[in-house]
Each structure stands twice: as C-alpha cells, then as structure tokens.
Amino acid sequence: PQALQAAALLSRIPWVRGVLITGALSKRSATPQSDVDFLLLIEPQKIWTTKSLLQGFRKLLPQKTREFFCTNYLLSTENLALDERNLYTAMELVTAIPLYGPQLCARLLQENSWAARFIPGFSNACLRAEMAHPCPGAPLLEKLPLPPSLDQKLLSVWDTYWNQKYAWLPEKTRLQRFKRRPETATNHLHDFQEYVLKEYELRTRQVGLSCE
C-alpha cells in the first residue's frame, strides 16, 4: 500500500509521464526493510530538472519515508531503449510493475523487445503495461517558464557532485553506476547487476550448463 501511495505522488511530479515499480518488490522478494525502487519515464529535456526536484522532495521526507521514493532510474520518453542487454536487465524490465502511463510503459517494452529471448511470457508483460493508469502529471507547474539550458546546467552539477563524492570508484565503474546523459539518469552505488550476473555464471557452470 505504501508503494502504491508513493507511485501516485510520483505520477503528479512535473514532467513524469510513466511510473513503474522495480527491484525486490516487483519480484515479491521484498522484506519489511526493503526500499521501493522506481523507474520513471520523463518528458524530453527534463530529466535532470525532474531528478533535482525529486531529490529536493525526498530530502523533505522523514528518513523512513524516503525509502519509499527511490527513483533510481530515469529515462527520457524519446530514448526508451536500455543500454544493457542481458538476463538481469531483461528480468528487471519484464517484472517491472507499470502503474502509470500505459502507452509509454507499453512502448518501453516494445523498444526493448530483445528481452523476449531471455524471458518467456514477454508478451504478457506488454499486455500488463497497457493496463496502467493514465499519468496525471502536473500541468500547472509544467507551464512555469524555465530557461532552455536549465536541464543541461543541472546535469553538469550532478556530474560534478558524483565525481567528487565517489572519486574512490574507478571512472569506468562510476560512469556505469551513475549514468549522466541528457536522456538517462541512474543512481546505483552498489552494482547488484554485476553481482547477479557473476553468480548466475558461476552456478550454471557448476551444473554443467552454459550461461548464454
């Protein structure tokens, strides 16, 4: 219930066009201590404006409540194709629970149809996406006049911040976990993907199977 309430609030953030739950909750493996992870689909050229707005909103919340608003992945509605094309990403995509923005959630899956070769039932996920609620957005706030260059300036601020805060990470790792592009924003300090893929490869080899 708390995740659904959080999703309803996120759907009313300016420039948010789609809301999907990912992570442990989407796979029914969440514990009472788990946070709630979201993938958000954002209006073009508003990724970093929205991320900054979300960060400010989250900082105003009590620590315990913040865990229900982990917006770790933001994608522009004009660039829905995901970078990584592997079993982990396919599972994340197909198990994601689309709550708002039916057309865009369906298009997200369509533009990543490569996942069908990893996950049986991909077509069912597409049908489920079409059942999401319309995304209300925030029409009045979105009419506020903002400088065209604002999003790029905020991207530069985030880039500097992450490079300084996580300078101890190798640059390649930092760029992988904290994507900072005009059309994509990710925030994954601990790369669970790398861990899962390595474990999968190890365990399949232990039983004499190929992980391809």
Disulfide bonds with the S-S distance in Angstrom:
none
